[in-house]
Amino acid sequence: MKPTRWPTLILLAAGAAVLAWLLLRQTYSVLPPLPWTGVPALLLLAIAEAWIGRNLRLRLRGRGRPVPPIAVARMAVLAKATSLAAALVGGLAAGFLLYVAGSLDKAAYRADAYAAIGTFVSAALLVLAALYLEFGCRIPTQDRKDGPPPR
């Protein structure tokens, strides 16, 4: 598995934003207001992944109990999947924000814009936390003169 690349996440988010904007042009009038429930959920996931990334990184460097290799592989897959999903959600929120930005003088549009901004920021934080977790899954390299890697 290769590390997640920024261009992949940016292209996914941009594609989702364009798709959301195109779909909203046709269906915005029949949609309910954009909910705020995604914001705390994304923030909690971001906090959890950053915390797991920090702990995993420390444990892989020999501080604390050793980590089974399968657990590291599972965390790496989780981090990759989460970063892609968060980029998709962030792109959808950005597309929503682009659509409603032209009519912020109306209360419904303004409320949806606030929810879209919160969702976008939360999704961006989740992408950063997932990339941090993915980075924490890397096995530290050691120079030969330093001796064997930690157990």
N, C-alpha and C positions, 0 to 999 in steps of 0.2 A: 504494500500500500504506500502510495506516495503522499507526502504532506500536502495539505490544502494550500492552494495558491490564491493570492489576492485577486488576480484577474478573473479567475473562475467565479469567485463570490460576487465581484462587481458586475460581471456579465449576467449572472443569474438574477441579481437584484434589478439591474436595468431592464432585462427582458420582462421580469414580473411587473415592474412599474409601467412599462408600455402596455402590456396586456391588461393590467388593471384599469389604466386610463381609457383604453379602447372599450372595455366592457362597461365601465361606468358611464360613458357617453350614451350608451343605449339603455341602461337599466337603473340609473341612480334614483329616478323618481319613484320606483316601486320598492326600493330597499329600505329596511328599518335603519334607525340611527346606528352608527358605528359604536360597538360596545367598548367599554374600558377594561373589561375583564382580562384581556390579553396582556395588558401592561404589567400588573403584578405577577402574573404567571411567568412571563418572560424574565422579569427581574429576579424572581426566586430561582429560576433555572440558571441564570447568569451567576448569581451568588454561589449556588451549589457547585457549578462546574469550576468556578475559580477556586473555591475552597478545596475541591477534590484535586485540581491541578497542582495546587501548592503542596498538599500533603503527599501526593504521588511523587512529585519531583524530589521532595526531601527524602522520602523512603527509598527512591532509586539511587540516591547519592549516599546511602548507608546510614541515614539517621532514622532510627525506628525499625520496626519489623520488616523483613524482606517481603517483596511483593511477588506473588506468583506471576509468571510470564503471561498466562492466559488473562489475568486481570488487567495487565497493561495493554494487551491487544484489544480487550473489550472496551477499555477507556478510550483508546485511540479511535476505534470505530464509532463510539458514541460522540466523541469530539468532532469527527469529520461529518457525521450525519447532522449533528446539531448546528454546525456552522453553515451547512448548505440550507437546512430548513429555516434558520434564522435569517439568512440572506434572502430567501424567498419571501418570508413574511415581511421583512423590512422593505423589500421592493414593492410588494403589494401596498403597504402603507404609504410609501413614497408616491406611487401612482394615484392613490386615493387623495393624498395631499395636493398633488398637482392638479387634479380635477377640481377640487373644491376651492383652491386658492383664488380662482377668479371671482368668486361670489361670497367673500367673507363678510359682506355687509348684511347677509341674511343669517339669522340665529342658528338655523339647522346646519347650514354649511360651516359656520364658525365652530359649533360643537363637534362636528365631524372632523374638522381640521385639528382641534386640540387632541382628540382621540388618536388621530393618525400620527400626529407629532409624537405623542407618548409611545405609541406602538413602534414607530420607527426608531426612536432613541433606545427603547428597551431591546429591540431586535439587534441594534448595533452593539449594545453592551453584551448581549448573548453571543454574538459572533466573536467579539474580543475574548470573552471568557472561554469559548470553545477552542479558539486558536491557542490560548494559554494552556488549556488542558492538553491539547495535542502536542504542544511544545514540551510539556512536562512528561509526556510518555517517552521521550527520547532517552535512550540509554547514554549516560555520560561517557565520554571518551577519556582514556587515561594514557599518559605517556608510558613507554616501557620502563623507564627508570623509576616511576612512582610505585611500581609493584602491581599486584593483581587488583582488578576492580572490586569494589565493596560487594559483600554478599547480601 
